[in-house]
């Protein structure tokens, strides 16, 4: 079966392509390479033995999306990752986020997509009243334009589903994906200065960045730093395959379903740093600075629904995650030295 993965050369997308190909699916990747690299396709081929079909264009381009679906009319399902994802940047550039994140989804729905797995986020919960947060928790005002785009996209999917009962969709609300493939051939490598904690940690460890900023030390948490539910990207990628198979097998119990994906464990930023220092043997140069606009104080997930309904459970620990990102960063250093 043919599966379209938008944003398939990105961090989560590339790992999901690997898991799909390992299960025998034919994968089509669309990516504009705004925050990823073309060589990722070669890395995927090294891991799986198969290079996915690739188209380089912006999924916000309605004409090109229509052309793609005309050429590949047998696409069985779509996994939609192609969105901007940095909380801080979304506060600074809200229109960029509203345009890209909403228009890309609308374009896909207008093609007549029947099976959709949507990359949502725990940011839809804002700052939850109760932790761990479950799928039935009230959706509170988003603390960033990024989070709000995920709320709106989920609403778009629900509203469109009411008007078109041929759409079946699964919204996957995930927490903080980190880690890298065990081969160290693919991982998180944002273009420019990282917005996410983990690549900034690894780049600081090897001297690319001089100092890591820890945003906020006065939160109501054990050590004053924000708490997140970190999940290994390979665990996350496997959940997307399970979700696709649920839709293709018509095993979904509702037209639109929603699942949390996380470990159910919250770690502070300082605990994440300590884990990295332990597995890498490197001492990080970091400083505590003020809070960052749009950041939630603490959040971790109740994942029982995904565990029970999807038969999926995150397996890798925080130390496992940190070890794979460190191996990935060391591999990047080798490549860089070889190229220079």
N, C-alpha and C positions, 0 to 999 in steps of 0.2 A: 504493500500500500504506500501511496505517496503522501508525505507529510511536509507541509510548508512551515519553515521556521524563520520568522522575521527577526532580525537582529542576531542571526545565527553565527556570526563570527565574534560576537561579544562574549563576555565572561560566562554568564549562565547559559547563553545560547549555544556556545561551542561545546560545552560539556553535555548539554542535552542532545545535540546532534550526534555526539559519540555514542550515548546510550541508546538512541533510536537506531543507529546503524548497527550497533551490537545486537539489537533485537530483530534485525532483518528488514527494517523499513527503508524505503527509498526517500531520501531527504532532499528537499529543495531549500536553499538558503537565499534570503534576500537581506542585504545590508548595504547601507550607504558608506560604511567605513568611517563614520564621523567619530567613533570612539573605539575603533578596533583596527586590525591589520589584516591584509590579504593573506599573509603567510600562515595565518591560523588554519586555512583550508589545507595546506600541506601538512600541518601538524596533525589535523584530524585524520588525514590519509595515513600518516605514519602509525597512528594508534589503531585504526580500524581496518586499514587496507583499502579503504574506499574514499574517494574524494567526492563530496556532495556537489550536486549541480548548484551553480552559483550565479546570481544576478546582482549587479551592483547598481542600485538606485534607491531613492528615498521612497519609503512606503507612503509618504504623504502625497506622492505624485499619483493622482487618481487614474490618469490615462495609462501609466505604466503598470499599475496594479491590475487594471482591467485587461490589459494585453497579456499579462502573466497568466491570469486565470483562463483566458481564452486559449492560450497555448497549452496549458496544463489543466484541462477541464476535469481531469480525474483526481485532483487533489482531494484526499479523504478527510484531512483535518488540518487545522492551523494552530500553531503555538506562537503566540504573539508576544515577543520580547522587545520589539523596536520602540523604545521610549527613552527619553532623557530621565536620569535617575538621581541626580545629586540634590539633596535637600537644600544645602546652602546656596548653590547656584540658582535653584528655582526661586528663592527669595529675591535674589538680585536680578534675575531675568525671567519674570513670570510669563511674559507673552511667548517666549521661546517654548516654554513647557506646555502652555495651554494649546498652542498651535500644533506642535508635534504630537503630543501624547493623545490628544482627542482626535485630530484629523486622521491619523494613521489607523486608529480603530474603526472610525466611521467608514473609511475607504474599504477596509476588509469586510465589514458587514454588508456593504453595498454590493459586493461581488456574489452574494448568495452563499457565503461560507455557512456550512451546516454544523460542523463540529469544531468548536473553538475552545482552546485552553488559554486563558488570559493571565498574564503575569501581573498580579496585583501585589499588595504590600500591607504589612502590619501598620503602616502609617495611616491607613484608613480609620483606625481606631482613635487617632489623636492620643491624648493621655488618658488611658482607661481608668475607670473608677475602681475596678477590681482586677487583681492579677492572680494567676495567669489569665490572660484575656481569651475568651472563647468566641466562636463565630456568632453567637447570639448576643454579644455585647452591643450596646447602642453605638451607632456611628456618631462620634462627637465632631465638633468643628476641627478641621484639619489645621495643623500647625505650620504647614508650608504649602505653597502652590503645587509642589510635587505630590504631596499627600492628597491634596484636593483633586488633582487630575485622576488619581487612582479611584477616588470615591465617585467622581463623575463618570469615569469609564465603566465602573460596575453598574451605575444607574443606567447608562446607555444600553448596556447588554441586557439588563432586566426589561427596560422599556421596549427595546426592539424585539425581545423574545415574546412579549405580550402581543405584539402586532404581527409576528411571524412565528408560528408554532413549529416551523421546521428547524429553527435554530436550537441547538443544544450546546451548552457552554459550562465550563468549570472555571471558576475564579480561584486562583491559588494565592492566598495571602501569605507571603513569606516574610520571615523575620530578617536576620542579617547574614546573607550568604558570604562565606569566606572559604579559603582553602584553594587547592589546585589539584589537577589530575595527578595520580600517583606516578605517571610517566615523566612528569615535569615538562611535558611538551605543550600544554595549554594551562592558562591560569589568568588571573586578573592583571591587566596591563593597560590602565587608562592612558589616553594621550594627554600629555602635559602634566600639570601638577595634580596629584590624586585628590579627590574629594572624600574618598572613603578611608577609614582608619587603617585597614590592614596593609594595602599597598604603601601607605605612608610609613607604616612601621618598618616594612622590609626595605624600603628605599632609604630610610634613615639608618638602618643597620649596616648598609653597605656604603654609606657616605654620599649617596646621590642627594639626599636632603640633609641639611645640617642639624635640624632639630624638629622633633615631633611636638605638635601642640595638642594638649589635652584640654578640650573645651568644657570648662566648668568644674569646680571642686566643691560647690556648695549645694549640690542636689541632696534630696532626702534619701540617701543610699548609704550603705555601710562605710564607704570611703569617700563619699561626696561626688564621685564621678558617675556619669550616666550608665544605666544598665541596659544591655541588649541580649537578645537570644541569638547566638551565633550558630549557624548551620553550615555544614560542609556542602560545597557546591555539587559534589557528586551525589550525595544523598538527595539534594534538591532536584538534580537532573533526573534521577530515577523516578521521583514522584511525578514529574511531567509525563514520562512514558506511561506510568500507571494510569494517569488521568486520561491520556489519549486512548488507551486501550479500553477504559471504562466507557468512553463515548462511542468508540467504534463497535464495541460489543453490546451497545444499548443497555448497559448495566446501571446507568445513572437513574436515580430514584426521582429526581425532579428535573425539569427542563433546564434550569440554571442552578448549579450547585456551587457551594463555597467551602473551601477548606483552608485551615491554618497549616503552614509548614514550618516547623521549627523543632528544637530539641526539648522545649519545655523548661529549659534552665536559663536563668538570667545571670550574666557575668558583668561586672563593672569594667570600665575601660582599663583601669589599673590592673584588674585581674587578667584581662586579655594581654596586656603588656607583660605581666609577670610570666604568663604561660609561654609567650614567645621567647622571652629571655631564657627560660628554663630549657626549652627544646633546642634552641639555636646556640646557646652558650655565649650570646652577644649581649652586651649591656647597652641599652638604648639611651640616647640623649633626648630627654623630653622635658617640656615645661608646662606647667598649669597656666592656662589663660582663661579669659572670661567665657561665659556661655555663648553658643552660636545660635543665631536666630533660626527658628524652625525646628530645633531639636526637641524631642520628647525626653522627659526625665528618665523614665524606666518603663520597659515593656518586655514581657516574655509571653510565650504562647501556651494555651491549652491545646494540645495536639491530639486529643483522644478521638475526635471525629475522623481525622485522616488515618489514625492508627487502626480504628475499627472498621471504617467504611472502605477505605482504599487498601487496607492491608499493608500499609507503608509505615515505616518507622525510621527516624534518623538513627544511624548506627555509629558515626564517628565522633570522637570526643574533641574538646577544645584543643588539647595537646596534639591530637592527630591533625586537626585543621592547621595549626601553627607550623607543624613540621612540614606539611606539604607546601605551604606558602613559602617557607624558607628554602626548601629544595628548588622551588620554581624560581625564586629570586636569584639563587646561585647559578641556575641554568641560564638565566637571562644575562648574568654577568659574564659567563663563559662566552656566550654568543657575541656580546658586545666587544669583548677582548679580541675574539677571532675576527670580527668585522673591521676592527681598527688596526 
